[in-house]
Amino acid sequence: MMPPFSEDAFRQAIQSSRIIWRKHVTIRLLERNIARQDVLRCLLEGECIHSYPEDTPFPSALFFIMMQEQPLHVVAAFDAAQEEAFIITAYIPSSSIFELDYKTRKTS
């Protein structure tokens, strides 16, 4: 069984620059005009609003932060054995999908 997503160990990996930026996130950051610095701030200072312990190959989590009154979501995974963080994607959450707190997914 895979260990659960450890926020403390994950944030230590981020602070120690043990980060792997997936090609997907690099493309999306350019498309969405999101700075890497903002992604890192979200992961270090933001709130973990959902975890995905069953994700493979590593458990992942969704982080949220408000940046200059703009919401930001970042999905990242953590390889506990290698102590490496994988940045998967980042996006501005839509109010058509999320409630006004940008943390709660709307139910249809």
N, C-alpha and C positions, 0 to 999 in steps of 0.2 A: 504493500500500500504506500502511496505517495504521501510525504509529509504535507500538512496543510500550509497555506500561504502565511508566512511569518512576516508581518509588517515591519517589525524591528530589524530582522535580518535583511529584509529587502531594502529598507532605508539605509542600512549600513553599507550595503553594496552600492547604492546610488552615491552616497557620500564618498565612497572610496573609488568612484569612477569605474566600477566593474559593471559596465553597461554595454549592452549590445543593441544597437539601433537597427531594427529590421528594415529591409528595403521598402516595405510597404509604408511604414511610418515616415520614412524620409520623403517619399513621394507625397504622402498626404499632408505633411507639414508645409511643403512648398505650395501645394494646391490650395490649402486652407489658410495660408499666411499665419501659421502658428510658429513661434520661435521655440527652439530647443530649450532655451533658458526657461520659458514658461512651462514647458512639459516637466522639466526637472523640479521647478518650484511646486507644481501640482503634486508630484510624487513625494516630495519631501515635507511639504506643509499642508497639503490637501487632506481631505477626508476620504477614507476607503468606504465607498457606499455599497459595494457588492463584491463578494468574492466568488470565484469559480474554482472550487477545490478539485473538481473532476476534469478540468481542462488538461489536455495533453499537448506536448510532452511534459509541461510543467503547470502547476496551479497558477491561476492568474487572478487579477482583481481590477475593479473599476474605481478610479480616483476622481475626485471632484474638487474644484477650487473656483472662487470668483476672482477674476483678474480685471481690475479697473472696471467693475460692474459688468463684466462679460464672463459667462460661465465657461468652464473648460472641463472636458472629460478626457482622461487618459487611461488606456488599458495597458497593463504590463503583467509580465509573468516572472516567476522567480525559480531559478534552478538552485535549490538549497545545497545540493552536493558540491557544485562548483562555486556557489555564492555569487552568481551572476544574475543581473536584472535584464530582462528583455523588454524593450519598449515596443509594443505591438501597434497601437494606433492612438491618435489624438483627434478630437473633434469638438466643435461647439455644439452642445446639445440643443435640439429643436424643441420649442415650446409646443409643437404639435405632437411630440412623442412623450415629453416629460412635463410633469406638473410645474408650477411656477417656482418651486424650490430647486428645480433641475436635478433632483436626486431620485424622485419617485416617478417611475414609468406609469403613464396613463393606462387605464384599463379601457378596453373598447366596449 
